[in-house]
Structure formats: C-alpha cells, structure tokens
Amino acid sequence: MRVLLLGADGQVGFELQRTLAPLGQVVPTTLNGRLADGRACGRSDFSDPGALASLLESTRPDWIANAAAYTAVDRAEDEPERAERVNAGAVGEIAEYAARHGASVLHFSTDYVFPGDGAEPYREDAAPGPINTYGLSKLAGEEALRRSGCKHIVLRTAWVYGARGHNFLLTMLKLARTRDRLTIVDDQQGTPTPARLLAEISALAIARVGDGERPEARALLGTWHATAAGSTTWCGFAREIVARAVDAGVLERAPRVDPIASRDYPTKAARPSYSVLDCGRIERAFSLRLPDWREGLASVIGELAEARRDV
C-alpha cells in the first residue's frame, strides 16, 4: 500500500508518519518540501492546482491522507478565499483524482461544522450549521468528497493538540511561565484531543478498510466522529494543563487560572458554545475505547517531561 501524506509537518501529520509506517510506503509532503526535522520531502502546495494534480499523478497513491488544512480560525474571516481554497477547493481536486483512479481518501474535519447551540453531543447525522468562515470551508471540503463518489473516510475531531506545533496546550505552558494569573474562556464546551490519538485512529481505519472493495470494508467508509472521551471548557482544560505540568516538573509553579465569558474575550470569528461530538458510532464499528481527555493530556505532558529530561 502506498500512502501519500499531505501536511506531514503539522501536529497530526507528524504523528501519522509513525502510525502509518507499518501499513506500507508513506510518501510525506509539506508546503515547503521539508519535514519538521529539516529533511527534504515532496511538496504539496494547495494554492497551486497544477502542482497538486502533478503530485497526485506522479505518486499514484492507494490512499491519500490529507492532514493539511487552513486552521487560523480568526484570520479566515479576513482570508475567506484562502481558507476556501485550502479546505475545500484542494480537497475537491484530491477527491476527483481519487474517484478517477480508484484511490481512497482519509480527511480530517472539525466540530466547528456545527452551530454549537445545543446541549447534547452531536452525532454524525446531526444537521451542520457553521457559524464562522473556517467551519464553512471545512464543511465544503466534506461535501466535495461526498459529491465525488470516491472512497473516503472523514474524521471530524476537535481541539487538537500535541507536544509540538502551535496549539492551546503549548500556548498555556508558555504563558504560565511568565504570568501569575491566566484568564480563560469558560463558556465554550468541547473535547481536547491529542494528535497522537487521532493518528492512531486513522491508521486503524485505513488498515481495516484496505482497498475498500470488500462489503465489510465499504461499511466503514463515510463520516465519523473521533475525539477523546468526555468534555470540558477552555478554562477547565487550562487548569488541568497547569496542574499536571507542575506535577510532572514541566512547570515550576502554577499561576492562578480564572474563568471569563466569551464576551469578555472578543474574537473576530464566532465560536460554538457547545461542540462536543458523540463518538459512540466509531467506538462500536472499530471496537475502540476512546480514553478520557485527561488521560490523553497526561500522556502528552509526560512526553514533554521526558523531552526536558533528555536535554
């Protein structure tokens, strides 16, 4: 099996390099043609349709794992065309290629495709209703895959973070080292999800589906929700980060973490107030036990602590 990995230098892409390796040949690509460690790799420039088409034709993958995305939620309000190009237009081209050549696509989407005005976890068949440009662009990408008729898996996830890259966890740790008090939004509910967990689910899904031709494999295609278990607020997440980081020696001291309302921290893009995803379907279909979000956090904090000891 040959897997073309797009966005190999991102949080999820970095982890996918490891989890997909046992499945066959992984061809990693990034926007600048360099991996996170500086090694050269293929280039995947989503802004250039010709370059993307050429990459697909030259690679001829069995699976295309798309971990590339425009994820700057607030900036997307000022750059809707760019968000649409990366999150929808390029995905449509990938889908069309896959449909023509019998390839399969693994793609990641977001809890932000939902309006967040409810109080029950969203199932896969819940009506979408994005309230910001980023969510609209991600939903358009999903729809492009479905329209193409290609074999695909869409994993909707939420609040992704890891031990590297740019994410809420690393931002909180950076601020906690220099401030005595943090004020964090406490009226948006979701589920922090480690990039490594998402990569492990992805590898399992690809392995189970294979070429997607068997009836039992075809039943595993489509859209799934994949996050850690449970939920919290951004403030609850921040408090847990600080407490566990102090216990692990990643932080020397714990600043106070106080809750604020979203109205007290205005952002250009609106955020859903409740975007918890119901992951029961993927747990049953793939025989998974999704760990509580606190378990995932403990694992990532442990990774950071180990890295500090190795320095």
HELIX and SHEET records of a PDB file:
HELIX    1   1 GLN A   11  LEU A   20  1                                  10    
HELIX    2   2 ALA A   21  LEU A   23  5                                   3    
HELIX    3   3 PRO A   49  THR A   59  1                                  11    
HELIX    4   4 ARG A   75  GLU A   77  5                                   3    
HELIX    5   5 PRO A   80  GLU A   84  1                                   5    
HELIX    6   6 ARG A   85  GLY A   89  3                                   5    
HELIX    7   7 ALA A   90  HIS A  101  1                                  12    
HELIX    8   8 ASP A  111  VAL A  113  5                                   3    
HELIX    9   9 THR A  133  SER A  148  1                                  16    
HELIX   10  10 PHE A  168  ALA A  176  1                                   9    
HELIX   11  11 ALA A  195  VAL A  209  1                                  15    
HELIX   12  12 PRO A  215  ARG A  218  1                                   4    
HELIX   13  13 TRP A  234  ASP A  247  1                                  14    
HELIX   14  14 SER A  262  ASP A  264  5                                   3    
HELIX   15  15 GLY A  280  PHE A  286  1                                   7    
HELIX   16  16 TRP A  293  ASP A  310  1                                  18    
SHEET    1   A 7 GLY A  42  ARG A  43  0                                        
SHEET    2   A 7 GLN A  25  THR A  30  1                                        
SHEET    3   A 7 ARG A   2  LEU A   6  1                                        
SHEET    4   A 7 TRP A  63  ASN A  66  1                                        
SHEET    5   A 7 SER A 104  THR A 110  1                                        
SHEET    6   A 7 LYS A 151  THR A 157  1                                        
SHEET    7   A 7 GLY A 222  HIS A 225  1                                        
SHEET    1   B 2 VAL A 160  TYR A 161  0                                        
SHEET    2   B 2 THR A 193  PRO A 194  1                                        
SHEET    1   C 2 ARG A 181  VAL A 185  0                                        
SHEET    2   C 2 ARG A 256  ILE A 260  1                                        
SHEET    1   D 2 GLN A 189  GLY A 190  0                                        
SHEET    2   D 2 THR A 232  THR A 233 -1                                        
END                                                                             
